[in-house]
């Protein structure tokens, strides 16, 4: 073999070795990003669960009966009688 052929063979070996290293690196990054994605999915699911609980709590807190009861107890409000209601016509 001539020196040119040895040089080409050496260059090809370096390229093959570099290609192998890059494949391993890309595979590693892919696995790392996949694990991060799975963690984000779990966080999203936890937040969805919490959002559902908060919506349920909100609907409980703003229920008509609760608001009316709190108005009577804390603010001493009462429903006006028919004679106390004044309708204004424009």
MOGIWO-V176192 format. One record per residue. RES is the residue in one small letter. PHI is phi in radians with two decimals (NA if undefined). PSI is psi in radians with two decimals (999 if undefined). NEAR is the number of other C-alpha atoms within 10 Angstrom. Layout:
# MOGIWO-V176192
res=RES phi=PHI psi=PSI near=NEAR
res=RES phi=PHI psi=PSI near=NEAR
This chain:
# MOGIWO-V176192
res=x phi=NA psi=2.52 near=5
res=x phi=-1.51 psi=2.93 near=7
res=x phi=-1.13 psi=-0.55 near=8
res=x phi=-1.14 psi=-0.73 near=9
res=x phi=-1.15 psi=-0.69 near=10
res=x phi=-1.12 psi=-0.68 near=11
res=x phi=-1.14 psi=-0.77 near=11
res=x phi=-1.11 psi=-0.73 near=12
res=x phi=-1.09 psi=-0.76 near=12
res=x phi=-1.11 psi=-0.73 near=12
res=x phi=-1.11 psi=-0.73 near=12
res=x phi=-1.13 psi=-0.68 near=12
res=x phi=-1.13 psi=-0.69 near=12
res=x phi=-1.12 psi=-0.73 near=12
res=x phi=-1.13 psi=-0.72 near=12
res=x phi=-1.14 psi=-0.75 near=12
res=x phi=-1.10 psi=-0.76 near=12
res=x phi=-1.10 psi=-0.68 near=12
res=x phi=-1.12 psi=-0.73 near=12
res=x phi=-1.10 psi=-0.76 near=11
res=x phi=-1.11 psi=-0.71 near=12
res=x phi=-1.18 psi=-0.60 near=12
res=x phi=-1.11 psi=-0.76 near=12
res=x phi=-1.11 psi=-0.74 near=12
res=x phi=-1.10 psi=-0.80 near=11
res=x phi=-1.12 psi=-0.70 near=11
res=x phi=-1.09 psi=-0.75 near=12
res=x phi=-1.09 psi=-0.81 near=12
res=x phi=-1.08 psi=-0.68 near=12
res=x phi=-1.07 psi=-0.80 near=12
res=x phi=-1.13 psi=-0.71 near=11
res=x phi=-1.10 psi=-0.78 near=11
res=x phi=-1.19 psi=-0.59 near=12
res=x phi=-1.14 psi=-0.72 near=12
res=x phi=-1.12 psi=-0.70 near=12
res=x phi=-1.11 psi=-0.70 near=12
res=x phi=-1.10 psi=-0.72 near=12
res=x phi=-1.10 psi=-0.70 near=11
res=x phi=-1.10 psi=-0.69 near=12
res=x phi=-1.17 psi=-0.63 near=12
res=x phi=-1.09 psi=-0.74 near=12
res=x phi=-1.13 psi=-0.73 near=12
res=x phi=-1.10 psi=-0.72 near=12
res=x phi=-1.07 psi=-0.74 near=12
res=x phi=-1.13 psi=-0.70 near=12
res=x phi=-1.11 psi=-0.73 near=12
res=x phi=-1.16 psi=-0.65 near=12
res=x phi=-1.10 psi=-0.72 near=12
res=x phi=-1.10 psi=-0.78 near=12
res=x phi=-1.12 psi=-0.69 near=12
res=x phi=-1.06 psi=-0.75 near=12
res=x phi=-1.08 psi=-0.75 near=12
res=x phi=-1.12 psi=-0.70 near=12
res=x phi=-1.16 psi=-0.66 near=12
res=x phi=-1.12 psi=-0.71 near=12
res=x phi=-1.12 psi=-0.76 near=11
res=x phi=-1.11 psi=-0.71 near=12
res=x phi=-1.10 psi=-0.78 near=11
res=x phi=-1.13 psi=-0.53 near=11
res=x phi=-1.24 psi=-0.74 near=13
res=x phi=-1.26 psi=-0.51 near=12
res=x phi=-1.78 psi=0.25 near=11
res=x phi=-1.06 psi=2.55 near=11
res=x phi=-1.01 psi=-0.76 near=10
res=x phi=-1.12 psi=-0.71 near=11
res=x phi=-1.18 psi=-0.76 near=12
res=x phi=-1.08 psi=-0.75 near=13
res=x phi=-1.14 psi=-0.73 near=14
res=x phi=-1.13 psi=-0.77 near=14
res=x phi=-1.14 psi=-0.63 near=12
res=x phi=-1.11 psi=-0.70 near=14
res=x phi=-1.22 psi=-0.81 near=13
res=x phi=-1.30 psi=-0.88 near=11
res=x phi=-1.50 psi=-0.65 near=8
res=x phi=-1.82 psi=-0.06 near=9
res=x phi=0.93 psi=0.74 near=9
res=x phi=-1.56 psi=2.65 near=12
res=x phi=-2.35 psi=2.74 near=11
res=x phi=-1.31 psi=2.23 near=10
res=x phi=-1.20 psi=2.58 near=8
res=x phi=-1.37 psi=2.95 near=7
res=x phi=-1.05 psi=-0.52 near=7
res=x phi=-1.38 psi=-0.30 near=6
res=x phi=-1.58 psi=-0.16 near=8
res=x phi=-1.53 psi=2.26 near=9
res=x phi=-2.06 psi=2.20 near=7
res=x phi=-1.80 psi=2.21 near=6
res=x phi=-1.84 psi=2.19 near=5
res=x phi=-1.75 psi=2.37 near=4
res=x phi=-1.57 psi=999 near=3
